[in-house]
Amino acid sequence: VESLRLMDVVDGYGDGTFRPDAALNRAQFCKMAVYAMNGEGELGRYRTVTVFPDVKPSYWAAAYINMAAKGKGIISGYADGKFHPDQTITVGQAVTIVMRLLGYKDENVGGIWPESYMAEASMIHLTDGVSTDGYAALTRGQAARLFLNLLRSNMAEGGSYAATLGQTVNNAMLISSTADGPDGKANALELSNGEIYQLASGKTSSGALNGLKGMLILNKQGKVLTFVPDSVGA
């Protein structure tokens, strides 16, 4: 959760809780997917278009849904032409979206949906820690595991997904999450080799990742999108 919070993919509620067992709807998951691809800078061009008749520009998640559908081609609507944004998203739907982020297409996976996508995702460890029932409702906790697995995955045609977001620093040991960065603010990550990287989001880490070895993902400006630990508890 902390790795994804730094990237703005997930966040807690106003009362400070995360509520990992709460189900997500389709609109909420689209927003998470946009941030997982570091695509928030492109949202402006999708705010005033209508891709689905039940997602008007005034809908809170319209830009996220339109970008995911029209801009990135990772989601589609139902047979009735609608998106049904407030409907609970299933594990199979979520896994399909994330597999498409990795470059997988229907013709590559084949078989029966969602079983074919679930089987392929399992082979590449994308669904580790996530329900194997493609028809079950996806929880916030499972979504966090799914996106963390995404950040560790390789693209269908080779190369890491993390590298598509910018630069990566592998085998990094995080020792401090409140170091003073180049802007003088305590929102930088310090590695065991003394290198300090500013967080792109401007957020301050909770320290939950301190002492872990993993991978820094940097944007094209050299600022940290997130830190992905090599492994987490099951």
N, C-alpha and C positions, 0 to 999 in steps of 0.2 A: 504493500500500500504506500509506504514512504517513497519508494522509487518512482511510483506513478504520480504521487502527489506533487513531487518536484517538477514534473512534466505537465502538470495541470490535467492529466488524464482522469484522475479521481480526486475527490476531496471529501471531507467530512461534513456533518450537519452543523447547524448553528450551536448545538449543545455540546459539541466536541466529540460526538460519537461517529463511528463509521457505518455501523449497522450492516455487517457483512452478509447477513442472511436475508436482507431485503431484496426483492426482485426488481429488475430493471425493465423499463419499457424500451421500445424500438428507437424513440427519439433520443433518450438518454444515452443509449449505446452508440448512436451515430456521433453524438458530441464527443464521446470518449475516443472513438476511432479517428476523428479529425485531429484531436490533440496527439494521439499516438503516432500520427504521420507528420506531426509538426506542421500542420496545414492551416493554422488559425490566421496566418498572414494573408491567405487567399479568400477568406470568407466574404469580404466586401462585395466581390463580383456576383455572389450567389444570394444576396439578401433580398433582391427585388424581383426575382424570377419565380415562376410557379411550375414545378415539375410534376407534382401530384395534386389533384383537385382538393384533397383534404389537408394539404399543407400550404396554407396561404402565407404570403410574406409577413403577415402580422403574427404568425405562430412563433413562439419563442425559439424553436430549434430549426426554423425553416432554412437558414443558411447552412447549418451543419448537414441537414438531410439533402438539400439540393446539391451541395458540394460532393457528398458521398455518392450520390446517384449520377449526376450529370458531369461533375468534374473528374471524379476518380473511377466511376463505374464499379463500385464495390457493393452497392445495394440495388435492389429492385423492388417494385411494388407487388401487389397481389394481382390475381386475374381480373379483378374489377377495376384495375388501373389506379387504385388508391394505395397509400402507404400504411395507413393505420398506425400513426406515430405513438399513440397512447396505449397500444396493445403490448402486453408483456412479451419480451423477446425470449425466444427459446435458445437453448444451448446450440442446437443445430444451426439456427440462423446466425448466431454470433460467431460460431466457428467458421461458417462459410464466408462471412465478411472478413474475418482476420486472414483466412486462407487467400482471399483475393488480394489483400494487402501484400501478401508474399508472392503474388503473381500467378497463383493457381487459377485455372479456368475450368469451366464445366467439362470441356472436351478432354482436359488432362486427367480429370478425376474419374469421370464416367460413373456407371452404376446408377443406383437409386438414391435420390436425395431424401434425408440428409445422411443416410448411412455411409455413402461413398465418401463424403467430405469428412465425416467423423473418423472413418477408418484411416484415411490418408493423414489426417491431423494427428492421430495417435501414433502413426509410424514416425513422424518427425518430432514427437514429444510436445506438440503444441497444446495438447489437452491434459498434460500432467497436472494433477491436482484439481481437475475440473470434472464435472459429471460426465459419464459416458452415455447418458440418455439424451439423445438429440432432441427429444420432444419435451424435456423438462424445462421449467423456467430457469433462466440464468440469474444467479444472485450477484450482488455487488462483490462479494468475496471471490467468487469464481471468475468474475470479469477481471478482477485485479490479477489473478493468477494467469489468466489467458493472455492479457496484454504483457505481463512480465515475460511469459514464455515467448511471445512475439519478438520482444527485444533481443532475445537470445537466439532466435531462429535464423536460418539461411533462406534466401530467396529461392523460388522454384528453379530459376536458371543459374543459380550460383551467387556467391557473395552474401555477406551478412545483411540482414534487414537494418541493423543499427547503422551500417555504413551509408545507407541511403538517406539518413537524416543529417549527415555531416561527417565528422571525424570521430574516431574512437581511440581511447587510450586503454589498452588491455593490461592485465596483470597489475592493476593499480590497487594499492592499499590505502584506504581512507582512514585518516587518523583524527581529523577535525572537521566539523561541519559548520563552524562559526568563525572561520578565519576572516581577517580583513582583506578584502579583495582590492583590485586596482582602483575602485571608486571609493575606497575607504570604508565601505559598509561591511558589516559582519554577515554577509550572505555568500561566502565563498567556501569551497571545499579544499582542504589541504591534504596532500598525499604524503606517504612516508618518505618520499625522496625530496620533500621540501617544496615541490611545485604546488602553486595555488591557482585555482580556476574559479572565476566568477560564475554564479548561477544565472542563467538566462532569464528565469522567471522572476527574479528579484525576491524570491521566497527564501526563508531561512530553514535549513534542515533541522529536524527534531533531534538528530543525533542517533537515531535508530540504526543507521548504517555504519556508524563509526566502528573501526576495528575489523571491518570486513574487506575481503579481497574481491575485486571484480573489474568492471569495465565502466569507464566514463564515456558518455556520449555527448559530443560537443556539436553545437550548431556551426554554421559556416562562418560565424564571427568569432569562433573559438570559445564561446561561453558554454557552460554545462547545461545540457537539457536534463540529464539525470545520471545517477550512478546505479548500475545494475550489478548486484552481488552475484558471485559465481554460483551460489546455491543458497536455498532457503529451506527451512523446515517444511515437512509435508503437512 
